Amino acid sequence: MERLLARPETTAAEALVARGLPARTIDGFLRPLLSALLCDPELTTSSRCADLALRAFARGRLCLPEGGAEALPRQLARALPPGTVHTGVRVTSVSTTSVTTAEHGVFRCGAVLVATGARAAAELLPGLRVPDFHPVTVVHHTTDEAPATGASLLLDADRGGPVAHTAVVSRVDPSRAPAGRTLVSSTVLGPPGPDVDTAVRMHLGRLYGVPTERWETLGVRHTAEAVPAMRPPHDLRRAVRLLAGLYVCGDHRDSGSVQGALHSGRRAAAAILADLGVDRSLHSAEPVPTARAA
Ligand SMILES: Cc1cc2nc3c(=O)[nH]c(=O)nc-3n(C[C@H](O)[C@H](O)[C@H](O)COP(=O)(O)OP(=O)(O)OC[C@H]3O[C@@H](n4cnc5c(N)ncnc54)[C@H](O)[C@@H]3O)c2cc1C
């Protein structure tokens, strides 16, 4: 890890070329894989973040939380005493001693940790930097018959259409699909073009080698601020302690990923415990038992 972070920092695209790998390896595998891992089709991301993403991929492979992305926060919340977490409460302002909400009044407290995305954090904590973001569009289709690619993630190295990567997600987690159906989820990076569903459907026909005209569109989800951009030089340990009693965490303080968000949360929790004078080390989380390899 230290060796990796000691390398000169440039963009991921420049680093790929500078390392002298064969063009086939770069264009046929590394470029599309990194685009998918970083949600960054132009690979303008810091080469250090790209190296960390490749390292995590090589060591841990890919996985999906069974039941959807919210399974992870639900599992974390279950470890807390009942009633600790309140959802559906919008915070409108914070100070070191109070949290003001839109509809539930003011909560007094000993410390505040703002754990939102970058833009919401900057609204609550004026002066906080708002990064650029990579937009992501995910198109979900269902069909009766699963294409024969198993649980593999398909990357489009040829850039022959809008889809950057796609997978038969129901082969990894059947609970995400309508009963007895196949779910194919496909990701478009960058701004989606006009009639994205038709363009995606045609592209999927070529990628999977099956007719897709009769596939049913379940949903098209566009998130303009999906992942904070991490251009070089990128600080992977952005401060989480703003002042005693006021802290911030999230993917924008670390790396733009679930791992980054979790890691920054851990750093913030350690800072809060230290400031409160609580002499307790943070325990290590057990591996998530329901994650399945993709
Ligand atoms: C389509 C898509 C695909 C992705 N795929 C991957 C992937 O495969 N792997 C990966 O590692 N990352 C992926 N990411 C990125 C990943 O989801 C984020 O990096 C991660 O969720 C960031 O976590 P966070 O806790 O910082 O913020 P969030 O997950 O955004 O959580 C912030 C929370 O704060 C709440 N909130 C905001 N404002 C307020 C307020 N005023 N009051 C109360 N609550 C508030 C929000 O409702 C939200 O629940 C993807 C993102 C998208 C959009």
The ligand as an SDF file (V2000), in Angstrom:
LIG
                    3D

 53 58  0  0  0  0  0  0  0  0999 V2000
  -25.7430    4.3770   -9.5900 C   0  0  0  0  0  0  0  0  0  0  0  0
  -24.5720    4.3240   -8.6540 C   0  0  0  0  0  0  0  0  0  0  0  0
  -23.7450    3.2070   -8.6650 C   0  0  0  0  0  0  0  0  0  0  0  0
  -22.6650    3.1240   -7.7880 C   0  0  0  0  0  0  0  0  0  0  0  0
  -21.9060    2.0000   -7.8130 N   0  0  0  0  0  0  0  0  0  0  0  0
  -20.9150    1.8670   -6.9130 C   0  0  0  0  0  0  0  0  0  0  0  0
  -20.1700    0.6560   -6.8340 C   0  0  0  0  0  0  0  0  0  0  0  0
  -20.4210   -0.2960   -7.5780 O   0  0  0  0  0  0  0  0  0  0  0  0
  -19.1750    0.5690   -5.9140 N   0  0  0  0  0  0  0  0  0  0  0  0
  -18.8890    1.6040   -5.0670 C   0  0  0  0  0  0  0  0  0  0  0  0
  -17.9910    1.4670   -4.2290 O   0  0  0  0  0  0  0  0  0  0  0  0
  -19.5720    2.7690   -5.1170 N   0  0  0  0  0  0  0  0  0  0  0  0
  -20.5770    2.9220   -6.0100 C   0  0  0  0  0  0  0  0  0  0  0  0
  -21.2870    4.0860   -6.0640 N   0  0  0  0  0  0  0  0  0  0  0  0
  -20.8840    5.1940   -5.1760 C   0  0  0  0  0  0  0  0  0  0  0  0
  -21.3700    4.9390   -3.7620 C   0  0  0  0  0  0  0  0  0  0  0  0
  -22.7660    4.6910   -3.7830 O   0  0  0  0  0  0  0  0  0  0  0  0
  -21.0790    6.1900   -2.9210 C   0  0  0  0  0  0  0  0  0  0  0  0
  -19.7040    6.4810   -3.0010 O   0  0  0  0  0  0  0  0  0  0  0  0
  -21.4630    5.9520   -1.4590 C   0  0  0  0  0  0  0  0  0  0  0  0
  -22.8280    5.6150   -1.3360 O   0  0  0  0  0  0  0  0  0  0  0  0
  -21.2030    7.2070   -0.6680 C   0  0  0  0  0  0  0  0  0  0  0  0
  -21.6220    6.9900    0.6570 O   0  0  0  0  0  0  0  0  0  0  0  0
  -21.8600    8.2280    1.6110 P   0  0  0  0  0  0  0  0  0  0  0  0
  -22.2190    7.6580    2.9420 O   0  0  0  0  0  0  0  0  0  0  0  0
  -20.7220    9.1760    1.4860 O   0  0  0  0  0  0  0  0  0  0  0  0
  -23.1240    9.0160    0.9960 O   0  0  0  0  0  0  0  0  0  0  0  0
  -24.5740    8.4900    0.6420 P   0  0  0  0  0  0  0  0  0  0  0  0
  -24.6020    7.0400    0.3610 O   0  0  0  0  0  0  0  0  0  0  0  0
  -25.0580    9.4480   -0.4190 O   0  0  0  0  0  0  0  0  0  0  0  0
  -25.4000    8.7110    1.9800 O   0  0  0  0  0  0  0  0  0  0  0  0
  -25.6960   10.0190    2.4620 C   0  0  0  0  0  0  0  0  0  0  0  0
  -27.0240    9.9840    3.1890 C   0  0  0  0  0  0  0  0  0  0  0  0
  -27.2700   11.2690    3.7480 O   0  0  0  0  0  0  0  0  0  0  0  0
  -28.6420   11.5480    3.6340 C   0  0  0  0  0  0  0  0  0  0  0  0
  -28.8360   13.0100    3.6690 N   0  0  0  0  0  0  0  0  0  0  0  0
  -28.4370   13.9430    2.7720 C   0  0  0  0  0  0  0  0  0  0  0  0
  -28.7800   15.1750    3.1710 N   0  0  0  0  0  0  0  0  0  0  0  0
  -29.4240   15.0290    4.3680 C   0  0  0  0  0  0  0  0  0  0  0  0
  -30.0310   15.9430    5.2890 C   0  0  0  0  0  0  0  0  0  0  0  0
  -30.0410   17.2500    5.0770 N   0  0  0  0  0  0  0  0  0  0  0  0
  -30.6080   15.4170    6.4020 N   0  0  0  0  0  0  0  0  0  0  0  0
  -30.6110   14.0870    6.6580 C   0  0  0  0  0  0  0  0  0  0  0  0
  -30.0340   13.1830    5.8270 N   0  0  0  0  0  0  0  0  0  0  0  0
  -29.4550   13.6490    4.6890 C   0  0  0  0  0  0  0  0  0  0  0  0
  -29.0300   10.9640    2.2710 C   0  0  0  0  0  0  0  0  0  0  0  0
  -30.4370   10.7580    2.2210 O   0  0  0  0  0  0  0  0  0  0  0  0
  -28.2300    9.6710    2.2890 C   0  0  0  0  0  0  0  0  0  0  0  0
  -28.9730    8.6260    2.8870 O   0  0  0  0  0  0  0  0  0  0  0  0
  -22.3800    4.2020   -6.9130 C   0  0  0  0  0  0  0  0  0  0  0  0
  -23.2150    5.3280   -6.8980 C   0  0  0  0  0  0  0  0  0  0  0  0
  -24.3020    5.3880   -7.7620 C   0  0  0  0  0  0  0  0  0  0  0  0
  -25.2020    6.5960   -7.7170 C   0  0  0  0  0  0  0  0  0  0  0  0
  1  2  1  0
  2  3  1  0
  2 52  2  0
  3  4  2  0
  4  5  1  0
  4 50  1  0
  5  6  2  0
  6  7  1  0
  6 13  1  0
  7  8  2  0
  7  9  1  0
  9 10  1  0
 10 11  2  0
 10 12  1  0
 12 13  2  0
 13 14  1  0
 14 15  1  0
 14 50  1  0
 15 16  1  0
 16 17  1  0
 16 18  1  0
 18 19  1  0
 18 20  1  0
 20 21  1  0
 20 22  1  0
 22 23  1  0
 23 24  1  0
 24 25  2  0
 24 26  1  0
 24 27  1  0
 27 28  1  0
 28 29  2  0
 28 30  1  0
 28 31  1  0
 31 32  1  0
 32 33  1  0
 33 34  1  0
 33 48  1  0
 34 35  1  0
 35 36  1  0
 35 46  1  0
 36 37  1  0
 36 45  1  0
 37 38  2  0
 38 39  1  0
 39 40  1  0
 39 45  2  0
 40 41  1  0
 40 42  2  0
 42 43  1  0
 43 44  2  0
 44 45  1  0
 46 47  1  0
 46 48  1  0
 48 49  1  0
 50 51  2  0
 51 52  1  0
 52 53  1  0
M  END
$$$$
